[in-house]
């Protein structure tokens, strides 16, 4: 079966085709970063309008690249939540309209489930069970993943997510949006340690996160010390090191707590090179293995939704009827295990 995946939860329009026999056939992504950079963050109304403009052209593009016709689509998977309500509605309405016109099933997916399963698109792919570090602009969570639909929350951020800490620190330093890539770029010529930043909750005894105090410490340093170019680079290096140190420590603690040896990293911050280097080295020293999605699948994308949708449809899960809804707020642990089916 060929599954069309549609992702419109925030500021990326993603479309992909996944064949349950042949694997990923192709994908296309349009990022709205340039449009939102002027405002220093995502503007929901602008995001929704841009999804409307991009979704159908991207769908045609992916079909042409895969040398398939619209009638070759056997099912449509889309992001039902969480995310921006207007943006989600664009994808959900397009998915259901297309599914109805073709007479094929539609299925709504949890955005984070797509991220959790995205490393399974890589080769080699991790086997279940594993610990997953979901780390992005809106999420910093550690999950135990026993299988498709079997997710147990181990720890999460009590305030800002890691990606938020990057973005807010970058704004304080006068850098562009999104902040993670900007800080990582400047950090390459900086020296961590010149400035001292806290590693919040690194020794808390649990696997929860907190990054709001780090942002406050950056603000204090910026206000107290005029920074030249090198000073800014050094502070970027320290910000990056502080965030990475916490993520690595908590991830290793989660592996120890669960007695598992496989760790999956997913989400936009998972593309950070320092995080990959330090996490892989520390995990290797403990006899553990870390799996990452390809860089192109770290940010939001249609491939992860098409793949997750295919896995759900293999278990005869789909939505009934023509009505649909979106879930801007949706706890991942609310997902029903595959054996029981999905509520629709």
Beta strands, then each sheet from edge to edge (+ up, - down):
strand 1: 2-7
strand 2: 12-19
strand 3: 23-31
strand 4: 75-81
strand 5: 105-110
strand 6: 130-135
strand 7: 140-147
strand 8: 150-156
strand 9: 262-266
strand 10: 289-292
sheet 1: 3+ 2- 1+ 4+ 5+
sheet 2: 8+ 7- 6+ 9+ 10+
end
